[in-house]
Amino acid sequence: MSSDVELSVRGLGKVYDLHDSPWKALLSSLFGWHAATRKAALEDVNLDARPGDVIGIVGANGAGKSTLLEIIAGTRTPTSGSVTVRGRVAALLELGAGFNPDFSGLENARLSAVAYGLTPAQFRERWPAIVAFAGIGDFIRRPTREYSSGMFARLAFAVCAHVDADILIIDEILGVGDVQFQQKSMRFLREAAADKIILYVSHNQTAVTALCNRAIWIDDGRVVKSGAPKAVVHAYHRATARGTGAAGTFSELGDLVTGDDAARVFGEAGQEAAGALPLVDFGTADIDDDGTLVIEAGLAVNGKPASSFHGGEPVTLSIAWTGGPSEALVAFVVRDPLGQVLFYRDTGGIEATKGVKPAGSGQVRFDFVLPYLASGAYAIDAAVADAGTGPARIMGRKEFAASFQVSSRHISAGLANLAMRAAEIAVVEGSEP
């Protein structure tokens, strides 16, 4: 990656004319007339970035975040100020942007890759990797008008991930895919962050603090605060709470909500997932996965398959495998929508499994009470290791062996909630009132 890659924004402004009729809008475009009413979408915005900067941009709807990204990407012109971009830019701004609905995914991917600067030969070389990353199967050769929003996101991100972009611009698009794709995409961003500039807009401030090393808060077209992501997000939350005129609460979705909105948001099963940590290595075990071991997993409640929970249910996780070692150790991890590991268990410390040595194939059932997790989508990774002699060696591992949704009924902050039995308040005699 060239050391000349740079992004510099100086005194950037964007003003829109608010016309009260299409006729006046036409005259304005023909003769350069300005409307009586004008709206400043951006005012005196300054920003500098170098490779390694992952900048989160937060703010309310209509604050000017998308306008800033569009100007940097070159799809919108500023009214004042300047933008200096050195390096190849790839932007994910709107679902389906730049795609012809009558063209297939292959044709649209080819056109996008060429627009980003790849030669036809380079595109042919990278096409298998793009297809594998997108993971949309035979739809890759179907017209994109048949695509769901998640399929659009998968294909668009897959192309951007393989065009050697120096600057990546992402505006909320990753929130529409499933948890597997979201975590795969955010893992790519983490790995690519060292030598790229990444601009990331999201309403999920938990994702911003997990992924970014810088942040800016835009309000009414101006940069209100910039700096460390946690400090910026905290300031934004405080201002949002004051602006509502009511006491706010941090929901399990990572956003600040109040009043009636809280009851609605906390009941939703989906959550924007925007980050992913590196692959879990199941401790310090060596990995010797040759692909011959097959792992399947599933969740059940009272013997019936289940994939949607509220928290607190008695759950059975079954992990079956074939082609494994003579003495197996079975492990699993549960990861949240940001890819963070919530908990890990294996059969090594479970009394009921001692002395049991399934040869080649077997099944383990883990029975536990599901914690009170935040609303969202969760993934379970499973692994089978050879625990016969010496340190355990992982013989097979399956990412996303199972997944489930949580629709929490509990309002709280953090990754999980306590199963509180009671809270007692006592009056201490002699204390000040």
C-alpha positions as CSV (number, residue, x, y, z in Angstrom):
1,M,0.0,0.0,0.0
2,S,1.4,3.3,-1.0
3,S,2.5,5.7,1.7
4,D,1.0,8.5,-0.4
5,V,-2.6,7.5,0.5
6,E,-4.3,10.4,2.0
7,L,-7.7,12.0,2.7
8,S,-8.0,15.7,3.6
9,V,-11.2,17.7,3.9
10,R,-11.0,21.4,4.4
11,G,-13.8,23.9,5.1
12,L,-16.3,21.6,3.4
13,G,-19.8,22.9,3.0
14,K,-22.9,21.8,1.1
15,V,-26.1,23.9,0.7
16,Y,-29.3,22.7,-0.9
17,D,-32.0,24.9,-2.4
18,L,-35.4,24.1,-1.1
19,H,-37.8,24.8,-4.0
20,D,-41.5,24.9,-3.5
21,S,-42.3,23.7,-7.1
22,P,-40.7,21.5,-9.8
23,W,-40.9,24.5,-12.2
24,K,-38.7,26.6,-10.0
25,A,-36.3,23.8,-9.5
26,L,-35.9,23.5,-13.3
27,L,-35.3,27.2,-13.7
28,S,-32.7,27.1,-10.9
29,S,-30.8,24.3,-12.7
30,L,-31.0,26.1,-16.0
31,F,-30.0,29.6,-14.9
32,G,-28.3,29.1,-11.6
33,W,-30.9,30.8,-9.5
34,H,-31.1,30.2,-5.8
35,A,-34.2,29.4,-3.9
36,A,-35.5,31.8,-1.3
37,T,-35.1,29.0,1.3
38,R,-31.8,27.2,1.5
39,K,-30.6,24.4,3.9
40,A,-27.0,23.8,4.9
41,A,-26.3,20.1,5.0
42,L,-22.6,20.6,5.9
43,E,-20.8,23.6,7.3
44,D,-17.0,24.0,7.7
45,V,-16.2,20.4,8.1
46,N,-12.5,19.5,8.4
47,L,-11.0,15.9,8.5
48,D,-7.6,14.4,7.9
49,A,-6.9,10.6,7.6
50,R,-4.0,8.4,6.9
51,P,-3.7,4.6,6.4
52,G,-4.6,2.8,9.7
53,D,-7.3,5.3,10.6
54,V,-10.7,3.7,11.1
55,I,-13.1,6.6,11.7
56,G,-16.6,6.2,13.0
57,I,-19.1,8.9,12.2
58,V,-22.1,9.2,14.5
59,G,-25.1,11.6,14.5
60,A,-28.8,11.7,14.1
61,N,-30.7,11.1,10.8
62,G,-30.3,14.2,8.6
63,A,-27.2,15.4,10.5
64,G,-25.1,15.3,7.3
65,K,-23.2,12.0,7.6
66,S,-24.2,10.5,4.3
67,T,-23.7,13.9,2.5
68,L,-20.1,14.0,3.8
69,L,-19.4,10.4,2.6
70,E,-21.0,11.1,-0.8
71,I,-18.8,14.1,-1.4
72,I,-15.6,12.2,-0.4
73,A,-16.7,9.4,-2.7
74,G,-17.1,11.8,-5.5
75,T,-20.8,11.2,-6.1
76,R,-21.9,14.6,-4.9
77,T,-20.2,18.0,-5.3
78,P,-19.6,20.4,-2.4
79,T,-20.8,24.0,-2.4
80,S,-17.6,25.2,-0.7
81,G,-14.3,23.9,0.6
82,S,-12.1,21.2,-0.8
83,V,-11.6,17.4,-0.6
84,T,-8.2,15.9,-1.4
85,V,-8.2,12.2,-2.0
86,R,-5.0,10.2,-2.9
87,G,-5.7,6.5,-3.4
88,R,-8.4,4.2,-4.8
89,V,-11.8,4.7,-3.2
90,A,-14.5,2.1,-2.8
91,A,-17.8,3.2,-1.4
92,L,-20.8,1.3,0.0
93,L,-23.4,4.1,0.3
94,E,-26.8,2.7,-0.8
95,L,-28.2,-0.7,-1.5
96,G,-28.0,-1.4,-5.2
97,A,-26.3,1.9,-6.0
98,G,-24.5,1.5,-9.3
99,F,-26.2,-1.8,-10.1
100,N,-28.3,-2.2,-13.2
101,P,-31.4,-4.2,-12.1
102,D,-31.5,-5.9,-15.5
103,F,-28.0,-7.2,-15.3
104,S,-26.9,-10.3,-13.4
105,G,-24.8,-10.2,-10.3
106,L,-21.8,-11.3,-12.4
107,E,-22.3,-8.5,-14.9
108,N,-22.8,-5.8,-12.2
109,A,-19.8,-7.1,-10.3
110,R,-17.6,-6.9,-13.4
111,L,-18.8,-3.3,-14.2
112,S,-18.2,-2.2,-10.6
113,A,-14.7,-3.8,-10.4
114,V,-13.7,-2.1,-13.7
115,A,-15.1,1.2,-12.4
116,Y,-12.9,0.8,-9.3
117,G,-9.9,0.3,-11.5
118,L,-9.4,-3.4,-12.0
119,T,-8.5,-4.7,-15.5
120,P,-10.7,-7.4,-17.1
121,A,-7.9,-9.9,-16.5
122,Q,-7.6,-8.9,-12.8
123,F,-11.4,-9.3,-12.4
124,R,-11.4,-12.8,-13.9
125,E,-8.6,-13.8,-11.5
126,R,-10.5,-12.5,-8.5
127,W,-13.9,-13.6,-9.5
128,P,-13.8,-17.0,-7.7
129,A,-12.9,-15.2,-4.4
130,I,-15.7,-12.6,-4.9
131,V,-18.2,-15.4,-5.5
132,A,-17.0,-17.2,-2.4
133,F,-17.1,-14.1,-0.2
134,A,-20.6,-13.1,-1.4
135,G,-22.0,-16.5,-0.8
136,I,-25.3,-16.0,-2.7
137,G,-25.1,-19.2,-4.7
138,D,-26.7,-19.4,-8.1
139,F,-28.2,-16.0,-7.7
140,I,-24.9,-14.6,-8.8
141,R,-26.1,-15.2,-12.4
142,R,-29.6,-13.9,-11.8
143,P,-30.8,-10.3,-12.5
144,T,-30.2,-8.2,-9.4
145,R,-33.8,-7.0,-9.5
146,E,-34.5,-10.4,-7.9
147,Y,-32.1,-9.8,-5.0
148,S,-33.0,-9.2,-1.4
149,S,-31.4,-6.3,0.5
150,G,-29.0,-8.8,2.1
151,M,-27.9,-10.2,-1.2
152,F,-27.2,-6.7,-2.5
153,A,-25.1,-6.0,0.5
154,R,-23.2,-9.3,0.2
155,L,-22.3,-8.8,-3.5
156,A,-21.4,-5.1,-3.1
157,F,-19.1,-5.7,-0.2
158,A,-17.5,-8.7,-1.8
159,V,-16.5,-6.6,-4.8
160,C,-15.2,-3.8,-2.6
161,A,-13.2,-6.3,-0.6
162,H,-11.3,-7.4,-3.7
163,V,-10.5,-4.3,-5.7
164,D,-7.4,-3.2,-3.6
165,A,-9.1,0.0,-2.4
166,D,-7.0,2.4,-0.3
167,I,-10.1,4.1,1.2
168,L,-13.2,2.2,2.2
169,I,-16.4,4.2,2.8
170,I,-19.3,2.3,4.5
171,D,-22.7,3.9,5.2
172,E,-24.9,1.6,7.3
173,I,-25.1,-1.1,4.6
174,L,-23.7,-3.9,6.7
175,G,-26.7,-3.9,9.0
176,V,-29.0,-5.6,6.4
177,G,-27.1,-8.9,6.1
178,D,-27.4,-12.0,8.2
179,V,-25.1,-12.5,11.2
180,Q,-22.6,-14.7,9.3
181,F,-22.1,-12.2,6.6
182,Q,-21.9,-9.3,9.0
183,Q,-19.2,-11.0,11.0
184,K,-17.3,-12.0,7.9
185,S,-17.4,-8.5,6.6
186,M,-16.3,-6.9,9.8
187,R,-13.5,-9.4,10.2
188,F,-12.2,-8.3,6.8
189,L,-12.3,-4.7,7.9
190,R,-10.3,-5.4,11.0
191,E,-7.7,-7.3,9.1
192,A,-7.6,-4.6,6.4
193,A,-7.5,-1.6,8.8
194,A,-3.7,-1.5,9.2
195,D,-3.0,-0.2,5.7
196,K,-6.3,1.4,4.7
197,I,-8.5,4.4,5.6
198,I,-11.9,3.3,6.6
199,L,-14.9,5.7,7.1
200,Y,-17.8,3.9,8.9
201,V,-21.2,5.4,9.6
202,S,-23.5,3.5,11.9
203,H,-26.3,4.1,14.4
204,N,-25.0,1.2,16.5
205,Q,-22.5,3.0,18.7
206,T,-21.4,-0.2,20.3
207,A,-20.1,-1.3,16.8
208,V,-18.4,2.1,16.4
209,T,-16.4,1.8,19.6
210,A,-15.6,-1.9,18.9
211,L,-14.3,-1.3,15.3
212,C,-13.0,2.3,15.1
213,N,-9.9,4.0,16.6
214,R,-11.3,7.5,15.9
215,A,-14.7,9.0,15.8
216,I,-16.5,12.2,14.9
217,W,-20.0,13.4,15.8
218,I,-21.9,15.5,13.3
219,D,-24.9,17.5,14.2
220,D,-26.8,19.8,11.9
221,G,-24.0,19.7,9.4
222,R,-21.1,20.6,11.8
223,V,-18.5,18.5,13.6
224,V,-19.4,18.8,17.2
225,K,-16.7,16.5,18.7
226,S,-13.9,14.4,17.4
227,G,-11.5,12.1,19.2
228,A,-11.5,8.7,20.9
229,P,-14.6,6.7,19.9
230,K,-15.8,6.1,23.5
231,A,-15.5,9.8,24.4
232,V,-17.3,10.8,21.2
233,V,-20.1,8.3,21.6
234,H,-20.5,9.2,25.3
235,A,-20.9,12.9,24.4
236,Y,-23.4,12.0,21.7
237,H,-25.5,9.9,24.0
238,R,-25.6,12.6,26.7
239,A,-26.7,15.2,24.2
240,T,-29.3,12.9,22.8
241,A,-30.7,12.3,26.3
242,R,-30.9,16.0,27.0
243,G,-32.4,16.7,23.7
244,T,-35.4,14.4,24.3
245,G,-36.3,16.1,27.5
246,A,-36.6,12.8,29.2
247,A,-34.4,10.3,31.0
248,G,-32.9,8.0,28.5
249,T,-31.8,4.4,28.9
250,F,-29.2,2.4,27.0
251,S,-30.9,-0.5,25.4
252,E,-29.5,-3.9,24.7
253,L,-29.4,-2.9,21.1
254,G,-26.6,-0.4,21.8
255,D,-28.7,2.7,21.1
256,L,-30.3,5.3,23.4
257,V,-34.0,5.1,23.5
258,T,-36.7,6.7,25.6
259,G,-40.3,6.3,26.7
260,D,-42.6,4.3,24.3
261,D,-39.7,3.7,21.9
262,A,-38.0,1.6,24.5
263,A,-40.8,-0.9,24.7
264,R,-40.8,-1.3,21.0
265,V,-37.0,-1.5,20.4
266,F,-36.3,-3.9,23.2
267,G,-38.8,-6.4,21.8
268,E,-37.2,-6.6,18.3
269,A,-35.2,-9.7,17.6
270,G,-32.8,-8.1,15.1
271,Q,-29.8,-6.0,15.9
272,E,-27.3,-4.3,13.6
273,A,-24.1,-6.3,13.7
274,A,-21.0,-4.4,12.7
275,G,-18.0,-5.9,14.0
276,A,-16.2,-9.2,14.4
277,L,-13.2,-10.3,16.4
278,P,-10.5,-12.5,14.9
279,L,-11.3,-16.2,14.7
280,V,-11.5,-17.9,18.0
281,D,-8.6,-20.3,18.4
282,F,-10.3,-22.4,21.2
283,G,-7.5,-21.5,23.6
284,T,-4.0,-22.5,22.9
285,A,-4.8,-25.7,21.1
286,D,-3.0,-26.5,17.8
287,I,-5.2,-26.7,14.7
288,D,-4.9,-29.7,12.4
289,D,-8.1,-29.4,10.4
290,D,-7.8,-31.4,7.1
291,G,-11.5,-31.2,6.3
292,T,-12.3,-34.9,6.9
293,L,-14.1,-34.4,10.1
294,V,-17.8,-33.4,9.7
295,I,-19.5,-31.4,12.5
296,E,-23.3,-30.7,12.9
297,A,-25.0,-28.8,15.7
298,G,-28.4,-27.8,16.7
299,L,-30.4,-26.2,19.6
300,A,-33.5,-27.6,21.2
301,V,-35.9,-26.8,24.1
302,N,-37.7,-29.8,25.6
303,G,-36.6,-32.0,22.8
304,K,-38.0,-29.7,20.0
305,P,-35.7,-27.8,17.7
306,A,-35.5,-24.1,18.6
307,S,-33.8,-21.0,17.3
308,S,-35.6,-18.1,18.9
309,F,-35.3,-17.3,22.6
310,H,-36.1,-14.6,25.2
311,G,-33.4,-15.7,27.7
312,G,-33.6,-18.0,30.8
313,E,-34.8,-21.0,28.9
314,P,-33.4,-24.5,29.5
315,V,-31.5,-25.2,26.3
316,T,-29.9,-28.3,24.8
317,L,-27.0,-27.8,22.4
318,S,-26.2,-31.0,20.5
319,I,-22.9,-31.4,18.6
320,A,-22.4,-34.5,16.5
321,W,-19.4,-35.4,14.5
322,T,-18.0,-38.1,12.2
323,G,-14.5,-38.9,11.1
324,G,-13.0,-37.8,14.5
325,P,-10.3,-39.0,16.8
326,S,-10.6,-42.0,19.1
327,E,-10.7,-39.7,22.2
328,A,-12.5,-36.5,21.5
329,L,-12.8,-33.3,23.3
330,V,-15.7,-31.2,22.1
331,A,-15.9,-27.5,22.6
332,F,-18.1,-24.6,21.6
333,V,-18.2,-20.8,21.8
334,V,-21.1,-18.4,21.5
335,R,-20.4,-15.0,19.8
336,D,-22.6,-11.9,19.8
337,P,-23.5,-9.8,16.8
338,L,-20.2,-7.9,17.1
339,G,-18.2,-11.2,17.1
340,Q,-17.3,-11.0,20.7
341,V,-17.0,-14.3,22.6
342,L,-19.6,-14.4,25.3
343,F,-18.7,-17.8,26.7
344,Y,-16.8,-21.0,26.0
345,R,-17.3,-24.6,27.2
346,D,-15.9,-28.0,26.5
347,T,-16.3,-31.5,27.7
348,G,-12.9,-31.5,29.4
349,G,-14.2,-30.3,32.7
350,I,-17.6,-32.0,32.7
351,E,-17.9,-34.9,35.1
352,A,-20.5,-36.8,33.0
353,T,-18.1,-37.1,30.1
354,K,-15.2,-38.5,31.9
355,G,-14.2,-42.0,30.7
356,V,-16.4,-41.7,27.6
357,K,-14.2,-42.1,24.5
358,P,-16.3,-42.1,21.3
359,A,-14.3,-43.7,18.5
360,G,-14.5,-41.8,15.2
361,S,-18.0,-40.4,15.6
362,G,-20.3,-39.3,18.5
363,Q,-22.6,-36.8,19.9
364,V,-22.4,-34.5,22.9
365,R,-25.4,-32.8,24.5
366,F,-24.8,-29.7,26.5
367,D,-27.7,-28.8,28.8
368,F,-27.7,-25.3,30.3
369,V,-29.9,-22.3,31.0
370,L,-29.5,-19.7,28.3
371,P,-28.3,-16.4,29.9
372,Y,-30.4,-13.2,29.6
373,L,-28.6,-11.9,26.5
374,A,-29.2,-8.7,24.6
375,S,-31.6,-8.8,21.7
376,G,-29.9,-9.8,18.4
377,A,-28.4,-12.7,16.4
378,Y,-25.9,-15.0,17.9
379,A,-23.5,-17.6,16.4
380,I,-22.2,-20.9,17.8
381,D,-18.8,-22.2,16.6
382,A,-18.0,-25.9,17.4
383,A,-14.8,-27.8,17.4
384,V,-13.6,-31.4,18.0
385,A,-10.1,-31.9,19.3
386,D,-7.9,-35.0,19.8
387,A,-7.4,-35.2,23.5
388,G,-5.7,-38.6,23.5
389,T,-2.1,-37.7,24.4
390,G,-0.4,-34.4,25.0
391,P,-1.9,-31.0,24.3
392,A,-5.3,-31.1,22.6
393,R,-5.2,-30.7,18.8
394,I,-8.2,-29.4,16.9
395,M,-9.1,-31.9,14.3
396,G,-12.2,-30.1,13.0
397,R,-13.9,-26.8,13.4
398,K,-17.1,-25.4,12.1
399,E,-17.9,-21.7,12.2
400,F,-21.6,-20.9,12.5
401,A,-22.4,-24.5,13.3
402,A,-25.7,-23.1,14.7
403,S,-27.2,-19.7,15.2
404,F,-30.1,-18.3,17.2
405,Q,-32.0,-15.1,17.8
406,V,-32.8,-13.5,21.1
407,S,-35.7,-11.1,21.7
408,S,-35.0,-9.8,25.2
409,R,-37.7,-8.7,27.5
410,H,-35.2,-7.0,29.8
411,I,-34.1,-3.4,29.7
412,S,-30.4,-3.1,30.7
413,A,-27.0,-2.2,29.6
414,G,-24.2,-4.5,28.6
415,L,-23.9,-7.9,26.9
416,A,-26.1,-9.9,29.3
417,N,-28.5,-9.3,32.1
418,L,-28.5,-10.8,35.6
419,A,-31.2,-13.1,36.7
420,M,-32.0,-11.0,39.7
421,R,-34.0,-12.7,42.5
422,A,-34.5,-9.6,44.7
423,A,-33.1,-6.2,45.7
424,E,-33.5,-5.0,49.3
425,I,-33.1,-1.5,50.5
426,A,-32.5,-0.9,54.1
427,V,-32.6,2.4,56.1
428,V,-29.5,2.9,58.2
429,E,-30.4,4.7,61.5
430,G,-28.6,7.9,62.1
431,S,-27.9,8.6,58.4
432,E,-28.6,12.0,56.9
433,P,-32.0,12.2,55.1
